[in-house]
Amino acid sequence: MTIKNLFAKSATAEKVSEGLDLSDRTILVTGCNSGLGFETMRVLASRGARVLGTARTKILAKKACAQIMGDAVPLSCELSEPGSIRAAIDAVQEPLHAIVANAGVMALQEKSVMHGTEAHMFINHVSHFMLVNGLRDQLTPNGRVVVLSSGAHAYARGKNLDFEDLGWNRPYKPWVAYGYSKLANILFVRELARRLPKGQTANALHPGIVDTGLWRYLPEDNATKMKNSFSLKSTEQGAATSVFLAAHPAVANISGEYFNNCSIAKPSAHAGDEKLGKRLWELSEELVATL
């Protein structure tokens, strides 16, 4: 079975999981209360998986889990708060067959710093670095880690490429800061793949350009103009690659890759820089140790 063009670009999460029986699997999904996270949780649960759905509050997670058919367990995990991340890690007392790091923020218009780290980088990368590594002992021998990145990772390049400045003391540019965090997602996955034991996998993905709550930080006219300039995917289509990587047998032995439209894609040259990935891992470890 080849994974290239296995599914059409327009395929939905339901289509790529058609016929799968996930009744023996437990999968954690962050950001389950809306957008891609909700659709990912809904489809995985509809195929029989037990889904641990996290949201910023237990109330939001409960509300989301109550809206779907299947086994969905609500968990609180506020990704901007290390204490909440640790509590979520402690709450998971069962084997995990997959972790889908879905939650994130995009294009914050003003610089925000959390625990000494620029907000995009903290929420999109550091928090999931902390969560995933905290749950690695819970991963089954064939467990999978799936991290949502973005084609915007290519915005991090040239003079902007400086992981030594996690607090972003240079001039702030929202899309560059976002791209920087999405590059970090790919570098994290590649380095994690090198560190996982044989059988476990880690992959990153671009979900496509989807009209979700991520756009809420942009001025309305700016967001409308940008959306009109792209070919948007529906939420159902945007969740396809996440579900594919979390559950499909075609990718059971593939690790350290970047996917788009359920196929391996080529990321930026920086995303394949092994030395850069190792340095980011070291910096992330140092940061998490202080939290």
ZILIN-V12020 format. One record per helix or strand of 3 or more residues. SS is the DSSP state (A for helix, B for strand). FROM is the first residue (numbers start at 1). LEN is the number of residues. If there is no record, write none. Layout:
# ZILIN-V12020
ss=SS from=FROM len=LEN
ss=SS from=FROM len=LEN
This chain:
# ZILIN-V12020
ss=A from=13 len=4
ss=B from=26 len=5
ss=A from=35 len=12
ss=B from=50 len=6
ss=A from=58 len=9
ss=B from=72 len=5
ss=A from=82 len=10
ss=B from=96 len=6
ss=A from=119 len=16
ss=A from=136 len=3
ss=B from=139 len=10
ss=A from=151 len=5
ss=A from=158 len=3
ss=A from=174 len=22
ss=B from=201 len=6
ss=A from=213 len=5
ss=A from=220 len=9
ss=A from=235 len=4
ss=A from=240 len=8
ss=A from=249 len=3
ss=B from=258 len=3
ss=A from=269 len=4
ss=A from=274 len=17
